[in-house]
Structures are given as C-alpha cells and as structure tokens.
Amino acid sequence: MYRLISQLYPICRSITGDGLRQTLRILQTHIPLEMREVPTGTQVFDWTVPKEWNIRDAYVKNSKGERVIDFGESNLHVVNYSIPVQRRISLSELKEHLFAIPERPDWIPYRTSYYKETWGFCLSQRQLEALAEDEYEINIDSTLKDGHLTYGEYFLPGETPNEVLISCHACHPSLCNDNLSGIALGVWLAKHLRGLPRHCSYRFLFIPGTIGAITWLALNEEKLPRIKHGLVLSGVGDAGKLHYKKSRQGSEEIDRTAAHVLKHSGNPYELLEFSPYGYDERQYCSPGINLAVGRLSRTPHGTFPEYHTSADNLEFVYPDKLGESFAVCLKILFVLENNGAFVNVSPKCEPQLGKRGLYRMIGGQSDAGVNEMAMLWVLNLSDGSHSLLDIAERSGIRFESIHKAANALQEHHLLREKFEFVPTAAG
Ligand code: ZN
C-alpha cells in the first residue's frame, strides 16, 4: 500500500482530467477496475458535471527569468482548476492570487477553485516573504474545456446480490493521507477479497470527491437497494487512532460491526456520530439516498495541521498504520460476511456438550480453540431472533469466537441456520 502511495504521489490529480485517469490506470495494474467517462454538462441531481481541467506547467518568473514559484517542484503550487493565464504583473497584483500559511512557514497549502473560474498560486510563507518588488511573468499552461469526469469502478460479485460499497476519493494532487491512503486501502481490500469465497458482492468506487459521488449516485439509482452496507475510506495512514463515523441512522449493521471490531481491536479508537459534513458519506447519507454507509479514518480531516498542506506527504503516512487499517477493515468485512442467525435445536435445558466432545475443547488461551462461554451464549440466544453480532455484543465476546462456536455447534447438529433472518436491534 505504501509503495502504491509513493507511485501515485507525484501525479497532479483533480476532480477531472488526465491526472485522475493516470491514477486509475495505475490502479488497473492491481485490479481490473473499469474507467467510466461522464461528459461535461451531464445533469446529476442538482449538479452539473463540470468542464475538464488539465495542466502541463505553471510558474511565476521574476524579471531575471528565475522561476520563483514552479509547478514542476510541487503540483500544490497551483490552485487546482486554475484557468489558463499568461501575463506580466506587479507584486501587489500577484499577491492577490497567492496563498500561504503564516503559522506554518515551510508548508504549501492545497487550494481549489472548481466552481469559480479564477487562478492562483500556493506557496510557503517563506517563499512569499522572499518576493521582492518586481515585474513578474505569470504562466499557467492549463485548459478548462468540455470533456469528461472520470471515475473507477470495480464490482466483485459474491454468492448473494447484497452489496458492500467501498468508496474513496481520488481527486487530490500530491497529498498522501487525504486521498492516497484511502485509495491504497481500497485497492488492497479488492485484491484480497478477489481471492476469497464471498457471500456479499463488493463495489469499489474510486471517484472525485463530492461531484464523483453525486454523479455515481445519480447514474446508478437502480443499484442502491442492493447496497446493504458501505464504508468511505479516507485518511487511514497517519499515526493517529482509528475513528469510525456512524451512518446517518447510527445503528445500522455496519455501525454496530465497526464499533464491535474496534472495541476488540486492542488499540485506542473513537466512534463519531454522523454529521452532514466530511467526505462522500455526506452524499451516501443524504436523506433521499440514505445508505448504511459509515466512514473509517484515522485522525479526522481538518483536525491535524498537516491537513490540506504539503506536509501531508510520504512521511505523514506509515506502512504499519495502513496495515492496521487494513486489518480492521478485514475484520469488519468478516462480520458482515458471517453475521447470520441460528436456531438452537435442543433448547430445553442445556444440551450435553461433553458427550459430543464439545466441552473442554478449549485451547490454552481464552480465545483459541472453541470458547466454552461462546458456545453457551450461542446456544442460549439462538432462538432465531438474535444474530451472531447480537450475541457477540451481549456476551462481550469477540465475533470470531462466537462465529467459531456457532460453526462447531452446527457441525454437531445442535444449531441450524435460520434462513429468513430479519436483523434486530442490539441486545
Ligand atoms: Zn481533502
């Protein structure tokens, strides 16, 4: 995942254009995702697919011909979606188009102007302070014209049509935690799930933030009833603890699953209530869409100083943190895959476990082998109205142990699957 982030880092992405396409083509070397192109001007709910933006070069030169701001050094130097400009201006006029962060004098901010046609440069406060009175040559070699909005979609069918949506934004230029970490995690989950038997079907979206989610939702409304759970992945590589942001409903299976997995992860974590802000959960959880989609992040966006600056770089994300985020996602998906309801076929008093070899099957550790308490809980609550996740929550025993106990009891004909399972509230 870290290597993929390193490979994608130099590319100048935006909500449309060749940087986004190049990114998706690199992802295609890992998973056979489909690239979709939606023409400029397409109406998507209350929005319109914008003009396509591409950039080749940009600079500010002083009168000596030196590039004092150079897109070639960092693509953050240009306000993303800047219109083409070529002219000579004074320092004071130039300053109206410059953005820096006085409190972080070495960092370049990340700025965009998608829906207002303007131009600008971003630079460090030190660079800004070093600009002398002079005549400057401005050149932004960009194009903003009718074209397409591009996104990547990878559908991985399972035994059932019930879908898990995994969505990440792919529209930021050289920013690692904010966009590249989520992309890398999404790709690795897809690669991993491809090789496993699956109950659920999976739909991976690599889309430009906001407009990409709106576009996909507007063009795929007929698919929405099949999406049973979803996760927005973003900011999953920094050193902070994991945060799960609940869906709009707040008590969906994905919400309870993420809470359960994080509680048993052994690492610090935090649960966040839903709010109509953030990443594309805003669109998935808008009232007319209302999908059971939560968000997994480490340190939430906007709450760390490196956010949307050049300091969100390759040193800000860590392979082991990406690995931990990956492991937690796999555990969440394991619960979603295996959360069934069962019926105890011998419910009058406890069945005699000893004569079936189930009693004292415990290994050395409390969670190794089949956990005896887990078997007792599964037998007690398997009345058809409790799912395995209900039992895991009520017993305080991790889902894997409950699942393993249910399998052992099923093998010994003490439990049968209840097929028409209607999820119930917790407890
Ligand atoms: Zn961002």
Residues whose N, C-alpha, C, O or C-beta is under 5 A from the ligand:
A	BS01	ZN	D178
